[in-house]
Amino acid sequence: MDQALDLNHSAAGFHGLISHISGDKALQKKLMSLGLRKGQEISVLHQRHHGVVVSSNGSRVALGSSVAAKIFLQPTHAQES
Protein backbone atom coordinates (compact mmCIF):
# COMPACT_ATOMS: atom_id res chain seq x y z
CA MET A 1 0.00 0.00 0.00
CA ASP A 2 1.28 3.47 -0.87
CA GLN A 3 2.09 5.93 1.88
CA ALA A 4 -0.68 8.45 2.54
CA LEU A 5 -0.24 12.06 1.41
CA ASP A 6 -1.47 14.96 3.47
CA LEU A 7 -3.98 17.16 1.71
CA ASN A 8 -1.46 20.01 1.35
CA HIS A 9 0.72 17.77 -0.84
CA SER A 10 -2.11 16.62 -3.13
CA ALA A 11 -2.26 18.45 -6.46
CA ALA A 12 -5.42 19.81 -8.06
CA GLY A 13 -7.19 16.95 -9.82
CA PHE A 14 -6.10 14.37 -7.21
CA HIS A 15 -8.80 11.86 -6.18
CA GLY A 16 -8.40 9.85 -3.02
CA LEU A 17 -9.89 8.35 0.10
CA ILE A 18 -9.33 9.90 3.50
CA SER A 19 -7.16 7.31 5.26
CA HIS A 20 -6.92 9.15 8.59
CA ILE A 21 -7.27 12.51 10.26
CA SER A 22 -4.80 13.62 12.89
CA GLY A 23 -5.88 16.17 15.46
CA ASP A 24 -8.18 16.36 18.41
CA LYS A 25 -11.81 15.26 18.68
CA ALA A 26 -13.06 18.82 18.11
CA LEU A 27 -11.33 18.99 14.72
CA GLN A 28 -12.61 15.56 13.74
CA LYS A 29 -16.14 16.55 14.75
CA LYS A 30 -15.89 19.80 12.75
CA LEU A 31 -14.67 17.93 9.67
CA MET A 32 -17.43 15.34 10.04
CA SER A 33 -19.99 18.17 10.05
CA LEU A 34 -18.50 19.26 6.71
CA GLY A 35 -18.85 15.73 5.33
CA LEU A 36 -15.15 14.85 5.63
CA ARG A 37 -14.49 11.61 7.51
CA LYS A 38 -12.27 8.56 7.29
CA GLY A 39 -13.08 6.48 4.21
CA GLN A 40 -14.72 9.42 2.39
CA GLU A 41 -13.71 9.91 -1.26
CA ILE A 42 -12.67 13.45 -2.11
CA SER A 43 -11.30 15.35 -5.09
CA VAL A 44 -8.86 18.27 -4.86
CA LEU A 45 -10.31 21.15 -6.89
CA HIS A 46 -7.85 23.95 -6.12
CA GLN A 47 -4.51 23.95 -4.37
CA ARG A 48 -3.49 27.31 -2.95
CA HIS A 49 -0.44 28.38 -0.97
CA HIS A 50 -2.54 28.87 2.17
CA GLY A 51 -5.22 26.25 1.69
CA VAL A 52 -7.09 23.85 -0.51
CA VAL A 53 -10.61 23.45 -1.93
CA VAL A 54 -11.97 19.91 -2.09
CA SER A 55 -15.16 18.32 -3.38
CA SER A 56 -17.00 15.52 -1.63
CA ASN A 57 -20.51 14.23 -2.32
CA GLY A 58 -21.28 17.25 -4.50
CA SER A 59 -20.20 19.80 -1.89
CA ARG A 60 -17.17 22.06 -2.01
CA VAL A 61 -15.18 22.73 1.15
CA ALA A 62 -12.34 25.24 1.58
CA LEU A 63 -9.75 24.32 4.19
CA GLY A 64 -6.81 26.26 5.56
CA SER A 65 -3.34 24.76 5.26
CA SER A 66 -3.11 23.94 8.98
CA VAL A 67 -6.28 21.80 8.80
CA ALA A 68 -5.35 20.32 5.40
CA ALA A 69 -2.03 19.13 6.87
CA LYS A 70 -3.98 16.90 9.27
CA ILE A 71 -6.00 15.08 6.57
CA PHE A 72 -4.23 12.14 4.91
CA LEU A 73 -5.29 10.55 1.63
CA GLN A 74 -4.72 7.30 -0.22
CA PRO A 75 -5.07 7.52 -4.01
CA THR A 76 -8.10 5.80 -5.51
CA HIS A 77 -7.43 2.77 -7.73
CA ALA A 78 -7.92 4.81 -10.89
CA GLN A 79 -4.98 7.07 -9.93
CA GLU A 80 -2.57 4.32 -8.92
CA SER A 81 -1.93 3.25 -12.51
FIBA-547935 format. One line per field, with one value per residue: residue number from 1; chain; x, y, z of N, C-alpha, C, O, CB in turn. Coordinates in Angstrom, 1 decimal, decimal comma, m for minus. Glycine has a CB too. Layout:
# FIBA-547935
resi: (NUM  ...) $
chain: (A  ...) $
nX: (X  ...) $
nY: (Y  ...) $
nZ: (Z  ...) $
caX: (X  ...) $
caY: (Y  ...) $
caZ: (Z  ...) $
cX: (X  ...) $
cY: (Y  ...) $
cZ: (Z  ...) $
oX: (X  ...) $
oY: (Y  ...) $
oZ: (Z  ...) $
cbX: (X  ...) $
cbY: (Y  ...) $
cbZ: (Z  ...) $
END
This chain:
# FIBA-547935
resi: (1  2  3  4  5  6  7  8  9  10  11  12  13  14  15  16  17  18  19  20  21  22  23  24  25  26  27  28  29  30  31  32  33  34  35  36  37  38  39  40  41  42  43  44  45  46  47  48  49  50  51  52  53  54  55  56  57  58  59  60  61  62  63  64  65  66  67  68  69  70  71  72  73  74  75  76  77  78  79  80  81) $
chain: (A  A  A  A  A  A  A  A  A  A  A  A  A  A  A  A  A  A  A  A  A  A  A  A  A  A  A  A  A  A  A  A  A  A  A  A  A  A  A  A  A  A  A  A  A  A  A  A  A  A  A  A  A  A  A  A  A  A  A  A  A  A  A  A  A  A  A  A  A  A  A  A  A  A  A  A  A  A  A  A  A) $
nX: (0,8  0,5  2,1  0,3  m0,7  m0,6  m3,2  m2,3  m0,2  m1,3  m2,1  m4,1  m6,8  m6,3  m7,6  m8,9  m9,1  m9,9  m7,6  m6,8  m7,3  m5,5  m5,3  m7,3  m10,4  m12,3  m11,6  m12,0  m14,7  m15,7  m14,8  m16,3  m18,8  m18,7  m18,8  m16,5  m14,8  m13,1  m12,4  m14,0  m14,4  m12,7  m12,1  m9,5  m9,9  m8,8  m5,6  m4,0  m1,6  m2,1  m4,0  m6,7  m9,2  m11,7  m13,8  m16,6  m19,1  m20,6  m20,4  m18,5  m15,6  m13,6  m10,5  m8,1  m4,5  m3,4  m5,3  m5,6  m3,2  m3,6  m5,2  m5,1  m4,6  m5,2  m4,5  m7,1  m8,0  m8,1  m6,2  m3,8  m2,5) $
nY: (m1,2  2,2  5,1  7,4  10,7  14,0  16,4  18,9  18,3  17,2  17,5  19,7  18,1  15,6  12,5  10,8  8,7  9,4  8,5  8,8  11,1  13,4  15,0  16,7  15,6  17,6  18,9  16,7  16,3  18,7  18,5  16,2  17,3  18,8  16,9  15,4  12,6  9,7  7,3  8,6  9,6  12,0  14,9  17,0  20,2  22,9  24,0  26,0  28,3  28,9  27,1  24,8  23,6  21,3  18,7  16,8  14,4  16,1  18,6  21,5  22,3  24,6  24,6  25,6  25,7  24,6  22,9  21,2  19,9  18,0  16,0  13,0  11,2  8,4  7,4  6,8  3,7  4,2  6,2  5,1  3,8) $
nZ: (0,0  m0,8  0,7  2,7  1,6  2,8  2,7  1,9  0,2  m2,1  m5,4  m7,5  m9,0  m8,0  m6,8  m4,0  m1,1  2,3  4,5  7,2  9,9  11,6  14,8  17,3  19,0  18,6  16,2  14,4  14,7  13,7  11,0  10,3  10,3  8,1  6,2  5,8  6,5  7,7  5,2  3,3  0,0  m1,8  m3,9  m5,1  m5,8  m6,0  m5,4  m3,2  m1,9  0,8  1,5  0,6  m1,8  m1,7  m3,1  m2,2  m2,2  m3,9  m2,6  m2,0  m0,2  1,5  2,9  5,4  5,4  7,7  8,7  6,5  6,5  8,3  7,3  5,7  2,7  0,6  m2,7  m5,1  m6,8  m9,6  m9,9  m9,2  m11,3) $
caX: (0,0  1,3  2,1  m0,7  m0,2  m1,5  m4,0  m1,5  0,7  m2,1  m2,3  m5,4  m7,2  m6,1  m8,8  m8,4  m9,9  m9,3  m7,2  m6,9  m7,3  m4,8  m5,9  m8,2  m11,8  m13,1  m11,3  m12,6  m16,1  m15,9  m14,7  m17,4  m20,0  m18,5  m18,8  m15,2  m14,5  m12,3  m13,1  m14,7  m13,7  m12,7  m11,3  m8,9  m10,3  m7,8  m4,5  m3,5  m0,4  m2,5  m5,2  m7,1  m10,6  m12,0  m15,2  m17,0  m20,5  m21,3  m20,2  m17,2  m15,2  m12,3  m9,7  m6,8  m3,3  m3,1  m6,3  m5,3  m2,0  m4,0  m6,0  m4,2  m5,3  m4,7  m5,1  m8,1  m7,4  m7,9  m5,0  m2,6  m1,9) $
caY: (0,0  3,5  5,9  8,4  12,1  15,0  17,2  20,0  17,8  16,6  18,5  19,8  16,9  14,4  11,9  9,8  8,4  9,9  7,3  9,2  12,5  13,6  16,2  16,4  15,3  18,8  19,0  15,6  16,5  19,8  17,9  15,3  18,2  19,3  15,7  14,9  11,6  8,6  6,5  9,4  9,9  13,5  15,4  18,3  21,1  24,0  24,0  27,3  28,4  28,9  26,3  23,9  23,4  19,9  18,3  15,5  14,2  17,2  19,8  22,1  22,7  25,2  24,3  26,3  24,8  23,9  21,8  20,3  19,1  16,9  15,1  12,1  10,5  7,3  7,5  5,8  2,8  4,8  7,1  4,3  3,3) $
caZ: (0,0  m0,9  1,9  2,5  1,4  3,5  1,7  1,4  m0,8  m3,1  m6,5  m8,1  m9,8  m7,2  m6,2  m3,0  0,1  3,5  5,3  8,6  10,3  12,9  15,5  18,4  18,7  18,1  14,7  13,7  14,7  12,8  9,7  10,0  10,0  6,7  5,3  5,6  7,5  7,3  4,2  2,4  m1,3  m2,1  m5,1  m4,9  m6,9  m6,1  m4,4  m2,9  m1,0  2,2  1,7  m0,5  m1,9  m2,1  m3,4  m1,6  m2,3  m4,5  m1,9  m2,0  1,1  1,6  4,2  5,6  5,3  9,0  8,8  5,4  6,9  9,3  6,6  4,9  1,6  m0,2  m4,0  m5,5  m7,7  m10,9  m9,9  m8,9  m12,5) $
cX: (0,9  1,1  1,1  0,0  m1,1  m2,1  m3,2  m0,5  0,0  m2,4  m3,7  m5,7  m7,0  m7,4  m8,3  m9,4  m9,2  m8,9  m7,1  m6,8  m6,6  m5,4  m6,8  m9,6  m12,6  m12,8  m12,0  m14,1  m16,5  m15,8  m15,8  m18,7  m19,9  m18,5  m17,5  m14,8  m13,7  m13,1  m13,8  m13,8  m13,8  m11,8  m10,7  m9,2  m9,3  m6,8  m3,9  m2,3  m0,9  m3,8  m5,6  m8,6  m10,8  m13,5  m15,4  m18,5  m21,2  m21,1  m18,7  m16,8  m13,8  m11,7  m8,4  m5,7  m3,1  m4,1  m6,0  m4,2  m2,4  m4,9  m5,1  m5,1  m4,5  m5,3  m6,1  m7,4  m7,2  m6,7  m3,7  m1,9  m1,1) $
cY: (1,2  4,2  7,0  9,8  13,0  15,8  18,3  19,6  17,0  17,7  18,5  18,7  15,6  13,8  10,8  9,6  8,9  8,7  7,6  10,7  12,6  14,9  15,7  16,0  16,4  19,0  17,9  15,8  17,7  19,3  17,0  16,2  18,7  18,1  15,1  13,9  10,5  7,7  7,3  9,7  11,4  13,7  16,7  19,1  22,2  23,8  25,4  27,3  28,3  28,1  25,5  23,8  22,0  19,7  16,9  15,4  15,5  18,6  20,2  22,6  23,4  25,0  25,1  25,2  24,0  22,8  20,8  19,4  18,0  15,9  14,3  11,3  9,4  7,5  6,5  4,9  3,4  5,6  6,3  3,9  4,3) $
cZ: (0,0  0,4  1,6  2,4  2,2  2,4  1,1  0,2  m2,0  m4,2  m6,9  m9,0  m9,1  m6,6  m5,2  m1,9  1,3  4,3  6,8  8,7  11,6  13,5  16,5  18,0  18,1  16,6  13,9  13,7  13,7  11,3  9,3  9,7  8,6  5,7  5,0  6,8  6,9  6,3  3,1  1,2  m1,5  m3,3  m4,7  m6,1  m7,1  m5,0  m4,3  m2,0  0,5  2,4  0,5  m0,6  m2,4  m2,4  m2,8  m1,6  m2,9  m3,8  m2,0  m0,6  1,0  3,0  4,2  5,6  6,6  9,2  7,7  5,7  7,8  8,6  5,6  3,9  1,0  m1,6  m4,3  m6,5  m9,1  m11,0  m9,7  m10,2  m13,2) $
oX: (1,9  0,2  1,0  1,0  m2,3  m1,6  m3,5  m0,2  0,6  m3,0  m4,5  m4,8  m7,4  m8,2  m7,4  m10,5  m8,0  m9,8  m7,4  m6,4  m7,0  m6,1  m7,1  m10,0  m13,5  m13,8  m12,6  m14,7  m17,5  m16,7  m16,3  m19,5  m20,9  m18,4  m17,4  m14,7  m13,6  m14,2  m14,3  m12,7  m14,9  m11,0  m11,4  m8,8  m8,9  m7,2  m3,4  m2,1  m0,2  m4,6  m4,9  m9,3  m10,2  m14,3  m14,6  m19,2  m22,3  m21,6  m17,8  m17,7  m12,9  m12,4  m7,8  m5,9  m2,6  m3,7  m6,0  m4,1  m1,6  m5,3  m4,4  m6,1  m3,3  m6,5  m6,0  m6,4  m6,2  m6,1  m2,6  m0,7  m0,5) $
oY: (1,3  4,1  7,6  10,1  12,7  16,0  18,7  20,4  16,3  18,7  17,6  18,3  14,6  14,6  10,1  10,3  8,7  7,9  6,7  11,4  12,0  15,6  14,5  16,2  16,2  19,3  18,2  15,5  17,6  19,6  17,0  15,8  19,1  18,3  14,3  14,3  10,4  7,3  6,7  10,0  12,0  12,9  17,6  18,8  22,5  23,5  25,9  26,3  27,7  28,3  25,5  24,0  21,6  20,6  16,0  16,3  15,8  19,6  19,4  23,2  22,8  25,2  25,2  24,1  22,9  21,7  19,6  18,3  17,1  14,9  14,9  10,8  9,4  7,8  5,3  5,3  3,0  5,7  6,8  3,6  4,0) $
oZ: (0,7  1,2  0,5  2,9  2,3  1,3  0,0  m0,6  m2,7  m3,8  m6,6  m9,8  m9,7  m6,1  m5,5  m1,8  1,5  4,7  7,5  7,9  12,6  12,8  16,7  16,8  17,3  15,9  12,9  12,7  13,0  10,5  8,2  8,9  8,1  4,5  4,1  7,9  5,7  6,6  2,1  1,3  m1,4  m3,7  m4,2  m7,2  m8,3  m3,9  m5,3  m1,3  1,3  3,3  m0,6  0,5  m3,4  m2,0  m3,0  m1,1  m2,4  m4,2  m2,1  0,0  0,4  4,0  3,2  5,8  6,5  9,7  8,0  5,2  8,0  9,3  4,8  4,3  1,0  m1,7  m3,8  m7,1  m9,8  m12,1  m10,1  m10,1  m14,3) $
cbX: (m1,0  0,8  3,5  m1,6  m0,3  m0,7  m5,3  m0,6  1,7  m3,4  m1,4  m5,6  m6,4  m5,1  m9,7  m7,1  m10,2  m10,3  m5,8  m5,8  m8,7  m3,2  m6,6  m8,2  m12,5  m12,6  m9,8  m12,3  m16,6  m14,9  m13,3  m17,7  m20,1  m17,2  m19,5  m14,1  m15,8  m11,8  m14,0  m15,1  m14,3  m12,2  m12,2  m7,3  m11,6  m8,5  m3,4  m4,6  0,4  m2,8  m6,4  m6,5  m11,2  m11,5  m15,4  m16,4  m21,1  m22,7  m20,6  m17,0  m15,2  m12,5  m9,5  m6,8  m2,1  m3,2  m7,7  m5,1  m1,0  m4,7  m7,2  m3,4  m5,6  m5,1  m4,0  m9,4  m8,3  m9,1  m5,1  m2,9  m3,0) $
cbY: (0,0  4,3  6,5  8,4  12,5  15,8  17,7  20,6  16,8  16,0  18,1  21,2  17,0  14,6  11,2  10,3  6,8  10,8  6,9  8,5  13,1  13,8  17,1  17,5  14,7  20,1  19,0  14,2  16,9  20,9  17,2  14,4  19,3  20,0  16,1  16,0  11,0  7,7  5,5  10,8  9,1  14,3  15,4  18,1  21,8  25,3  22,9  28,3  29,7  30,3  27,1  22,4  24,5  18,9  18,4  15,3  13,9  17,0  19,6  23,2  21,5  26,8  22,8  27,1  25,5  24,9  22,3  21,1  20,0  17,5  15,8  11,2  11,5  5,9  7,5  6,5  1,6  5,7  8,1  3,1  2,7) $
cbZ: (1,2  m2,0  2,2  3,8  m0,1  4,5  2,3  2,5  m0,2  m2,5  m7,7  m8,8  m11,1  m6,1  m7,3  m2,4  0,2  4,3  4,8  9,4  10,3  12,7  14,5  19,4  19,9  18,9  14,5  14,4  16,2  13,0  9,5  11,3  11,1  6,6  4,0  5,5  8,1  8,5  4,9  3,0  m2,5  m0,9  m6,4  m4,6  m6,6  m6,0  m4,7  m2,4  m1,2  2,6  2,1  m0,3  m2,9  m1,0  m4,9  m0,2  m0,9  m4,7  m0,4  m3,1  2,2  1,3  4,4  6,8  4,9  10,2  8,6  4,1  7,6  10,4  5,8  5,8  0,5  0,4  m5,1  m6,1  m7,8  m11,2  m8,9  m8,1  m13,4) $
END
